[in-house]
Amino acid sequence: MDILPYLHFNGNCAEAFAVYEKLMGGKVIMTSKWGDSPMGDQMPDMKDKIMHISMQVGNTVLMGSDTPPSHYGKPQGISVSVNVNTPDEADRVFAGLAEGGSVTMPIAETFWSPRFGMCTDRFGVPWMVNTQGAAASA
């Protein structure tokens, strides 16, 4: 069994996944647009928007889509957690995710990790960036 994050966007899914692909070293493995689906004619305003996208990042797949405006809701009560191997990688990923967004908890050493931080990116997705391993002062 796998549990995979599925992110919903308000029309900027392609832009978000281009950022995530570059920032996380992922590879988009599948993209389909609403206009290419059997519902394409019923949704002319969505024809160029993403109906489904999948991106491989390490052993995980991150998925997403542009949700029709009448069904979109801002993410609430959930974060996507990214675990990295080094503090430098954590700083880089966090800075990229936080750029144009908002910082909930600045990235810093914690009692459980050499680097941990929380932010919401410019696309409205909440993230937690965590470095594997114990904090130096632990």
OpenMM code with the backbone's topology and positions (N, CA, C; nanometers):
from openmm import Vec3, app, unit

residues = "MET ASP ILE LEU PRO TYR LEU HIS PHE ASN GLY ASN CYS ALA GLU ALA PHE ALA VAL TYR GLU LYS LEU MET GLY GLY LYS VAL ILE MET THR SER LYS TRP GLY ASP SER PRO MET GLY ASP GLN MET PRO ASP MET LYS ASP LYS ILE MET HIS ILE SER MET GLN VAL GLY ASN THR VAL LEU MET GLY SER ASP THR PRO PRO SER HIS TYR GLY LYS PRO GLN GLY ILE SER VAL SER VAL ASN VAL ASN THR PRO ASP GLU ALA ASP ARG VAL PHE ALA GLY LEU ALA GLU GLY GLY SER VAL THR MET PRO ILE ALA GLU THR PHE TRP SER PRO ARG PHE GLY MET CYS THR ASP ARG PHE GLY VAL PRO TRP MET VAL ASN THR GLN GLY ALA ALA ALA SER ALA".split()
positions = [
    Vec3(0.0845, -0.1177, 0.0000),
    Vec3(0.0000, 0.0000, 0.0000),
    Vec3(0.0891, 0.1241, 0.0000),
    Vec3(0.0487, 0.2238, -0.0742),
    Vec3(0.1166, 0.3526, -0.0774),
    Vec3(0.0152, 0.4621, -0.0471),
    Vec3(0.0593, 0.5643, 0.0227),
    Vec3(-0.0211, 0.6846, 0.0438),
    Vec3(0.0515, 0.7970, -0.0270),
    Vec3(-0.0146, 0.8581, -0.1243),
    Vec3(0.0483, 0.9590, -0.2078),
    Vec3(-0.0265, 1.0919, -0.1980),
    Vec3(0.0465, 1.2013, -0.1785),
    Vec3(-0.0191, 1.3329, -0.1731),
    Vec3(-0.0789, 1.3711, -0.3088),
    Vec3(-0.1988, 1.4270, -0.3055),
    Vec3(-0.2652, 1.4773, -0.4253),
    Vec3(-0.3032, 1.6218, -0.3973),
    Vec3(-0.2429, 1.7137, -0.4702),
    Vec3(-0.2615, 1.8562, -0.4466),
    Vec3(-0.3605, 1.9150, -0.5459),
    Vec3(-0.4489, 1.9995, -0.4961),
    Vec3(-0.5464, 2.0675, -0.5812),
    Vec3(-0.5079, 2.2142, -0.5935),
    Vec3(-0.5173, 2.2666, -0.7155),
    Vec3(-0.4765, 2.4035, -0.7424),
    Vec3(-0.5910, 2.4823, -0.8038),
    Vec3(-0.5778, 2.6130, -0.7930),
    Vec3(-0.6777, 2.7051, -0.8438),
    Vec3(-0.6313, 2.7636, -0.9776),
    Vec3(-0.5940, 2.6740, -1.0722),
    Vec3(-0.5567, 2.7179, -1.2054),
    Vec3(-0.4073, 2.7312, -1.2301),
    Vec3(-0.3228, 2.7048, -1.1290),
    Vec3(-0.1787, 2.7219, -1.1483),
    Vec3(-0.0996, 2.5936, -1.1220),
    Vec3(-0.1611, 2.4808, -1.1476),
    Vec3(-0.0967, 2.3506, -1.1239),
    Vec3(0.0291, 2.3330, -1.2080),
    Vec3(0.0241, 2.3652, -1.3365),
    Vec3(0.1409, 2.3469, -1.4240),
    Vec3(0.2578, 2.4310, -1.3736),
    Vec3(0.2320, 2.5540, -1.3362),
    Vec3(0.3366, 2.6422, -1.2841),
    Vec3(0.3952, 2.5854, -1.1548),
    Vec3(0.3080, 2.5394, -1.0656),
    Vec3(0.3539, 2.4839, -0.9380),
    Vec3(0.4413, 2.3616, -0.9607),
    Vec3(0.3992, 2.2700, -1.0459),
    Vec3(0.4767, 2.1485, -1.0677),
    Vec3(0.6084, 2.1762, -1.1399),
    Vec3(0.6145, 2.2802, -1.2221),
    Vec3(0.7419, 2.3186, -1.2831),
    Vec3(0.8400, 2.3629, -1.1744),
    Vec3(0.7910, 2.4373, -1.0759),
    Vec3(0.8746, 2.4794, -0.9631),
    Vec3(0.9161, 2.3583, -0.8802),
    Vec3(0.8215, 2.2717, -0.8455),
    Vec3(0.8513, 2.1541, -0.7629),
    Vec3(0.9505, 2.0616, -0.8330),
    Vec3(0.9329, 2.0428, -0.9637),
    Vec3(1.0218, 1.9541, -1.0393),
    Vec3(1.1659, 2.0042, -1.0299),
    Vec3(1.1848, 2.1326, -1.0510),
    Vec3(1.3194, 2.1909, -1.0459),
    Vec3(1.3745, 2.1900, -0.9035),
    Vec3(1.2944, 2.2315, -0.8087),
    Vec3(1.3375, 2.2460, -0.6702),
    Vec3(1.3691, 2.1121, -0.6043),
    Vec3(1.2907, 2.0114, -0.6333),
    Vec3(1.3050, 1.8822, -0.5668),
    Vec3(1.3763, 1.7769, -0.6510),
    Vec3(1.4190, 1.8160, -0.7709),
    Vec3(1.4874, 1.7201, -0.8572),
    Vec3(1.3958, 1.6090, -0.9033),
    Vec3(1.2673, 1.6389, -0.9154),
    Vec3(1.1693, 1.5396, -0.9580),
    Vec3(1.1606, 1.5305, -1.1089),
    Vec3(1.0737, 1.4422, -1.1548),
    Vec3(1.0490, 1.4268, -1.2982),
    Vec3(0.9001, 1.4045, -1.3198),
    Vec3(0.8386, 1.4969, -1.3926),
    Vec3(0.6972, 1.4801, -1.4269),
    Vec3(0.6876, 1.3593, -1.5186),
    Vec3(0.6054, 1.2627, -1.4787),
    Vec3(0.5946, 1.1377, -1.5539),
    Vec3(0.4625, 1.1248, -1.6293),
    Vec3(0.3669, 1.2133, -1.5999),
    Vec3(0.2380, 1.2074, -1.6696),
    Vec3(0.1649, 1.3387, -1.6517),
    Vec3(0.1092, 1.3896, -1.7601),
    Vec3(0.0278, 1.5115, -1.7554),
    Vec3(-0.0897, 1.4950, -1.8508),
    Vec3(-0.2081, 1.5299, -1.8061),
    Vec3(-0.3229, 1.5366, -1.8969),
    Vec3(-0.4013, 1.6630, -1.8655),
    Vec3(-0.4571, 1.7212, -1.9699),
    Vec3(-0.5342, 1.8449, -1.9554),
    Vec3(-0.6832, 1.8148, -1.9649),
    Vec3(-0.7605, 1.9038, -1.9028),
    Vec3(-0.9053, 1.8879, -1.9051),
    Vec3(-0.9572, 1.8830, -2.0492),
    Vec3(-0.8995, 1.9637, -2.1377),
    Vec3(-0.9452, 1.9678, -2.2771),
    Vec3(-0.9249, 1.8386, -2.3524),
    Vec3(-0.8345, 1.7532, -2.3048),
    Vec3(-0.8085, 1.6244, -2.3693),
    Vec3(-0.8987, 1.5133, -2.3164),
    Vec3(-0.9817, 1.5448, -2.2197),
    Vec3(-1.0677, 1.4445, -2.1580),
    Vec3(-1.2054, 1.4423, -2.2258),
    Vec3(-1.2846, 1.3385, -2.1987),
    Vec3(-1.4209, 1.3348, -2.2520),
    Vec3(-1.5059, 1.4523, -2.2024),
    Vec3(-1.4663, 1.5157, -2.0923),
    Vec3(-1.5423, 1.6293, -2.0383),
    Vec3(-1.4940, 1.7628, -2.0934),
    Vec3(-1.3938, 1.7593, -2.1818),
    Vec3(-1.3331, 1.8819, -2.2323),
    Vec3(-1.4325, 1.9803, -2.2914),
    Vec3(-1.5284, 1.9325, -2.3695),
    Vec3(-1.6268, 2.0215, -2.4313),
    Vec3(-1.7211, 2.0841, -2.3292),
    Vec3(-1.7400, 2.0169, -2.2160),
    Vec3(-1.8293, 2.0679, -2.1118),
    Vec3(-1.7603, 2.1720, -2.0222),
    Vec3(-1.6261, 2.1816, -2.0350),
    Vec3(-1.5488, 2.2690, -1.9464),
    Vec3(-1.4541, 2.3557, -2.0285),
    Vec3(-1.5089, 2.4431, -2.1165),
    Vec3(-1.4217, 2.5204, -2.2055),
    Vec3(-1.3227, 2.6108, -2.1307),
    Vec3(-1.3588, 2.6602, -2.0135),
    Vec3(-1.2692, 2.7470, -1.9371),
    Vec3(-1.1523, 2.6697, -1.8761),
    Vec3(-1.1633, 2.5372, -1.8710),
    Vec3(-1.0601, 2.4540, -1.8096),
    Vec3(-0.9771, 2.3772, -1.9134),
    Vec3(-1.0031, 2.3965, -2.0421),
    Vec3(-0.9432, 2.3111, -2.1442),
    Vec3(-0.7903, 2.3071, -2.1392),
    Vec3(-0.7252, 2.4156, -2.1024),
    Vec3(-0.5789, 2.4189, -2.0967),
    Vec3(-0.5247, 2.3961, -1.9557),
    Vec3(-0.6114, 2.3667, -1.8626),
    Vec3(-0.5704, 2.3419, -1.7242),
    Vec3(-0.5409, 2.1934, -1.7037),
    Vec3(-0.4686, 2.1639, -1.5976),
    Vec3(-0.4249, 2.0276, -1.5686),
    Vec3(-0.5376, 1.9475, -1.5036),
    Vec3(-0.5740, 1.8356, -1.5684),
    Vec3(-0.6712, 1.7443, -1.5088),
    Vec3(-0.6003, 1.6468, -1.4151),
    Vec3(-0.4779, 1.6072, -1.4523),
    Vec3(-0.3981, 1.5211, -1.3657),
    Vec3(-0.2512, 1.5333, -1.4039),
    Vec3(-0.1658, 1.5400, -1.3007),
    Vec3(-0.0214, 1.5404, -1.3210),
    Vec3(0.0410, 1.4520, -1.2144),
    Vec3(0.1452, 1.3795, -1.2531),
    Vec3(0.2197, 1.2958, -1.1592),
    Vec3(0.3671, 1.3280, -1.1739),
    Vec3(0.4360, 1.3382, -1.0599),
    Vec3(0.5788, 1.3661, -1.0593),
    Vec3(0.6485, 1.2687, -0.9660),
    Vec3(0.7513, 1.2015, -1.0179),
    Vec3(0.8321, 1.1107, -0.9372),
    Vec3(0.9383, 1.1920, -0.8648),
    Vec3(0.9461, 1.1759, -0.7325),
    Vec3(1.0498, 1.2383, -0.6503),
    Vec3(1.1039, 1.1279, -0.5605),
    Vec3(1.2243, 1.0820, -0.5895),
    Vec3(1.2782, 0.9690, -0.5129),
    Vec3(1.1869, 0.8491, -0.5290),
    Vec3(1.1437, 0.7913, -0.4166),
    Vec3(1.0533, 0.6759, -0.4191),
    Vec3(0.9070, 0.7152, -0.4056),
    Vec3(0.8781, 0.8440, -0.4163),
    Vec3(0.7432, 0.8952, -0.3941),
    Vec3(0.6882, 0.9573, -0.5218),
    Vec3(0.5581, 0.9545, -0.5360),
    Vec3(0.4908, 1.0232, -0.6458),
    Vec3(0.4047, 1.1333, -0.5855),
    Vec3(0.4226, 1.2537, -0.6357),
    Vec3(0.3396, 1.3682, -0.5984),
    Vec3(0.2452, 1.3932, -0.7141),
    Vec3(0.1166, 1.4045, -0.6840),
    Vec3(0.0165, 1.4223, -0.7888),
    Vec3(-0.0618, 1.5504, -0.7653),
    Vec3(-0.1292, 1.5968, -0.8693),
    Vec3(-0.2088, 1.7172, -0.8548),
    Vec3(-0.2982, 1.7427, -0.9737),
    Vec3(-0.3793, 1.8489, -0.9601),
    Vec3(-0.4683, 1.8909, -1.0685),
    Vec3(-0.5186, 2.0322, -1.0413),
    Vec3(-0.5689, 2.0937, -1.1484),
    Vec3(-0.6429, 2.2188, -1.1344),
    Vec3(-0.7879, 2.1823, -1.1101),
    Vec3(-0.8396, 2.2282, -1.0004),
    Vec3(-0.9779, 2.1999, -0.9639),
    Vec3(-1.0680, 2.3063, -1.0249),
    Vec3(-1.1826, 2.2702, -1.0776),
    Vec3(-1.2736, 2.3729, -1.1266),
    Vec3(-1.3001, 2.4762, -1.0165),
    Vec3(-1.3018, 2.6051, -1.0520),
    Vec3(-1.3145, 2.7106, -0.9510),
    Vec3(-1.4297, 2.6907, -0.8517),
    Vec3(-1.5403, 2.6345, -0.8972),
    Vec3(-1.6540, 2.6159, -0.8059),
    Vec3(-1.6272, 2.5074, -0.7018),
    Vec3(-1.5229, 2.4268, -0.7210),
    Vec3(-1.4913, 2.3177, -0.6286),
    Vec3(-1.3609, 2.3385, -0.5520),
    Vec3(-1.2870, 2.4465, -0.5836),
    Vec3(-1.1572, 2.4679, -0.5195),
    Vec3(-1.1741, 2.5161, -0.3758),
    Vec3(-1.0929, 2.4614, -0.2888),
    Vec3(-1.0856, 2.5069, -0.1504),
    Vec3(-0.9400, 2.5167, -0.1092),
    Vec3(-0.9051, 2.6204, -0.0401),
    Vec3(-0.7682, 2.6400, 0.0052),
    Vec3(-0.7295, 2.5258, 0.0994),
    Vec3(-0.6073, 2.4672, 0.0823),
    Vec3(-0.5653, 2.3586, 0.1711),
    Vec3(-0.5699, 2.4023, 0.3183),
    Vec3(-0.6192, 2.3137, 0.4018),
    Vec3(-0.6363, 2.3472, 0.5428),
    Vec3(-0.6226, 2.2207, 0.6262),
    Vec3(-0.5462, 2.2292, 0.7321),
    Vec3(-0.5347, 2.1163, 0.8228),
    Vec3(-0.4423, 2.0060, 0.7743),
    Vec3(-0.3554, 2.0366, 0.6774),
    Vec3(-0.2644, 1.9363, 0.6223),
    Vec3(-0.1392, 2.0068, 0.5698),
    Vec3(-0.0273, 1.9371, 0.5735),
    Vec3(0.0975, 1.9853, 0.5131),
    Vec3(0.1616, 1.8706, 0.4379),
    Vec3(0.2376, 1.9043, 0.3358),
    Vec3(0.3182, 1.8052, 0.2666),
    Vec3(0.4560, 1.8100, 0.3322),
    Vec3(0.5038, 1.6945, 0.3775),
    Vec3(0.6323, 1.6877, 0.4458),
    Vec3(0.7402, 1.6408, 0.3489),
    Vec3(0.8490, 1.7168, 0.3439),
    Vec3(0.9636, 1.6830, 0.2602),
    Vec3(1.0794, 1.6506, 0.3538),
    Vec3(1.1341, 1.5309, 0.3410),
    Vec3(1.2490, 1.4904, 0.4213),
    Vec3(1.3729, 1.4897, 0.3332),
    Vec3(1.4760, 1.5615, 0.3773),
    Vec3(1.6007, 1.5720, 0.3018),
    Vec3(1.7158, 1.5189, 0.3864),
    Vec3(1.8317, 1.5039, 0.3242),
    Vec3(1.9445, 1.4415, 0.3925),
    Vec3(2.0392, 1.5368, 0.4639),
    Vec3(2.0463, 1.6628, 0.4188),
    Vec3(2.1440, 1.7546, 0.4780),
    Vec3(2.0808, 1.8885, 0.5127),
    Vec3(2.1389, 1.9594, 0.6097),
    Vec3(2.0899, 2.0935, 0.6419),
    Vec3(2.0964, 2.1887, 0.5226),
    Vec3(2.2005, 2.1790, 0.4404),
    Vec3(2.2107, 2.2666, 0.3231),
    Vec3(2.0963, 2.2416, 0.2247),
    Vec3(2.0633, 2.1141, 0.2047),
    Vec3(1.9521, 2.0805, 0.1164),
    Vec3(1.8205, 2.1314, 0.1750),
    Vec3(1.8056, 2.1202, 0.3054),
    Vec3(1.6846, 2.1716, 0.3714),
    Vec3(1.6724, 2.3217, 0.3511),
    Vec3(1.7824, 2.3932, 0.3701),
    Vec3(1.7795, 2.5382, 0.3517),
    Vec3(1.7415, 2.5756, 0.2090),
    Vec3(1.7975, 2.5039, 0.1105),
    Vec3(1.7697, 2.5323, -0.0302),
    Vec3(1.6233, 2.5057, -0.0652),
    Vec3(1.5739, 2.3891, -0.0248),
    Vec3(1.4353, 2.3532, -0.0555),
    Vec3(1.3384, 2.4478, 0.0159),
    Vec3(1.3654, 2.4751, 0.1426),
    Vec3(1.2775, 2.5647, 0.2178),
    Vec3(1.2738, 2.7034, 0.1540),
    Vec3(1.3902, 2.7572, 0.1186),
    Vec3(1.3945, 2.8908, 0.0571),
    Vec3(1.3134, 2.8938, -0.0719),
    Vec3(1.3248, 2.7880, -0.1533),
    Vec3(1.2497, 2.7824, -0.2780),
    Vec3(1.0999, 2.7731, -0.2569),
    Vec3(1.0585, 2.6946, -0.1586),
    Vec3(0.9149, 2.6814, -0.1300),
    Vec3(0.8591, 2.8088, -0.0678),
    Vec3(0.9370, 2.8732, 0.0170),
    Vec3(0.8892, 2.9926, 0.0879),
    Vec3(0.8890, 3.1177, -0.0011),
    Vec3(0.9665, 3.1150, -0.1103),
    Vec3(0.9757, 3.2323, -0.1977),
    Vec3(0.8376, 3.2709, -0.2514),
    Vec3(0.7957, 3.3896, -0.2201),
    Vec3(0.6653, 3.4379, -0.2643),
    Vec3(0.5491, 3.3866, -0.1816),
    Vec3(0.5787, 3.3034, -0.0830),
    Vec3(0.4746, 3.2487, 0.0045),
    Vec3(0.4856, 3.3085, 0.1434),
    Vec3(0.4565, 3.2287, 0.2441),
    Vec3(0.4652, 3.2777, 0.3820),
    Vec3(0.5305, 3.1720, 0.4701),
    Vec3(0.6103, 3.2186, 0.5651),
    Vec3(0.6804, 3.1306, 0.6571),
    Vec3(0.5985, 3.1169, 0.7844),
    Vec3(0.5675, 2.9933, 0.8198),
    Vec3(0.4950, 2.9637, 0.9427),
    Vec3(0.5925, 2.9455, 1.0584),
    Vec3(0.7004, 2.8708, 1.0307),
    Vec3(0.8072, 2.8466, 1.1280),
    Vec3(0.9391, 2.8533, 1.0519),
    Vec3(1.0221, 2.9533, 1.0805),
    Vec3(1.1487, 2.9658, 1.0080),
    Vec3(1.2327, 2.8390, 1.0216),
    Vec3(1.3080, 2.8095, 0.9181),
    Vec3(1.3913, 2.6898, 0.9219),
    Vec3(1.5051, 2.7109, 1.0215),
    Vec3(1.5213, 2.6118, 1.1085),
    Vec3(1.6211, 2.6215, 1.2157),
    Vec3(1.6429, 2.4831, 1.2751),
    Vec3(1.7433, 2.4728, 1.3599),
    Vec3(1.7659, 2.3494, 1.4333),
    Vec3(1.6552, 2.3318, 1.5358),
    Vec3(1.6123, 2.2081, 1.5531),
    Vec3(1.5121, 2.1749, 1.6549),
    Vec3(1.5679, 2.0621, 1.7404),
    Vec3(1.4945, 2.0223, 1.8405),
    Vec3(1.5423, 1.9133, 1.9248),
    Vec3(1.5426, 1.7792, 1.8529),
    Vec3(1.4680, 1.7665, 1.7404),
    Vec3(1.4631, 1.6394, 1.6674),
    Vec3(1.5385, 1.6424, 1.5348),
    Vec3(1.5798, 1.7599, 1.4893),
    Vec3(1.6364, 1.7694, 1.3553),
    Vec3(1.7385, 1.8821, 1.3452),
    Vec3(1.8416, 1.8618, 1.2624),
    Vec3(1.9364, 1.9705, 1.2395),
    Vec3(1.8726, 2.0909, 1.1698),
    Vec3(1.7663, 2.0661, 1.0892),
    Vec3(1.6948, 2.1751, 1.0214),
    Vec3(1.5500, 2.1323, 1.0020),
    Vec3(1.4601, 2.2210, 1.0422),
    Vec3(1.3167, 2.1991, 1.0217),
    Vec3(1.2524, 2.3351, 1.0039),
    Vec3(1.1567, 2.3438, 0.9122),
    Vec3(1.0819, 2.4671, 0.8930),
    Vec3(0.9482, 2.4384, 0.8283),
    Vec3(0.8557, 2.5344, 0.8438),
    Vec3(0.7214, 2.5217, 0.7859),
    Vec3(0.6885, 2.6492, 0.7081),
    Vec3(0.6273, 2.6312, 0.5919),
    Vec3(0.5872, 2.7458, 0.5112),
    Vec3(0.4679, 2.7078, 0.4242),
    Vec3(0.4059, 2.8084, 0.3671),
    Vec3(0.3037, 2.7888, 0.2643),
    Vec3(0.3580, 2.8541, 0.1385),
    Vec3(0.3653, 2.7774, 0.0307),
    Vec3(0.4247, 2.8315, -0.0915),
    Vec3(0.3305, 2.9296, -0.1601),
    Vec3(0.3792, 2.9925, -0.2656),
    Vec3(0.3008, 3.0956, -0.3360),
    Vec3(0.1782, 3.0387, -0.4060),
    Vec3(0.1679, 2.9052, -0.4119),
    Vec3(0.0523, 2.8405, -0.4731),
    Vec3(-0.0522, 2.8003, -0.3697),
    Vec3(-0.0215, 2.8266, -0.2410),
    Vec3(-0.1158, 2.7970, -0.1330),
    Vec3(-0.0978, 2.6614, -0.0676),
    Vec3(0.0109, 2.5891, -0.1017),
    Vec3(0.0338, 2.4557, -0.0456),
    Vec3(0.1204, 2.4659, 0.0799),
    Vec3(0.0734, 2.4133, 0.1929),
    Vec3(0.1541, 2.4119, 0.3159),
    Vec3(0.2598, 2.3013, 0.3108),
    Vec3(0.3814, 2.3341, 0.3524),
    Vec3(0.4941, 2.2406, 0.3490),
    Vec3(0.5647, 2.2366, 0.4832),
    Vec3(0.6240, 2.1213, 0.5142),
    Vec3(0.7186, 2.1062, 0.6240),
    Vec3(0.8457, 2.0488, 0.5630),
    Vec3(0.9586, 2.1101, 0.5924),
    Vec3(1.0874, 2.0613, 0.5430),
    Vec3(1.1658, 2.0128, 0.6629),
    Vec3(1.2081, 1.8873, 0.6598),
    Vec3(1.2748, 1.8242, 0.7725),
    Vec3(1.4034, 1.7562, 0.7239),
    Vec3(1.5097, 1.7729, 0.8021),
    Vec3(1.6351, 1.7051, 0.7728),
    Vec3(1.6412, 1.5775, 0.8533),
    Vec3(1.6776, 1.4685, 0.7862),
    Vec3(1.6929, 1.3402, 0.8545),
    Vec3(1.8078, 1.3486, 0.9548),
    Vec3(1.7960, 1.2758, 1.0620),
    Vec3(1.9046, 1.2700, 1.1601),
    Vec3(1.8757, 1.3540, 1.2826),
    Vec3(1.9508, 1.3283, 1.3860),
    Vec3(1.9318, 1.4000, 1.5128),
    Vec3(1.9974, 1.5372, 1.5068),
    Vec3(1.9418, 1.6289, 1.5832),
    Vec3(2.0014, 1.7618, 1.5947),
    Vec3(2.1359, 1.7507, 1.6615),
    Vec3(2.2266, 1.8429, 1.6280),
    Vec3(2.3623, 1.8410, 1.6829),
    Vec3(2.3631, 1.8539, 1.8356),
    Vec3(2.2686, 1.9290, 1.8894),
    Vec3(2.2649, 1.9516, 2.0349),
    Vec3(2.1868, 1.8445, 2.1104),
    Vec3(2.1315, 1.7479, 2.0363),
    Vec3(2.0505, 1.6430, 2.1012),
    Vec3(2.1370, 1.5440, 2.1761),
] * unit.nanometer
topology = app.Topology()
chain = topology.addChain("A")
for resn in residues:
    res = topology.addResidue(resn, chain)
    for name in ("N", "CA", "C"):
        topology.addAtom(name, app.Element.getBySymbol(name[0]), res)
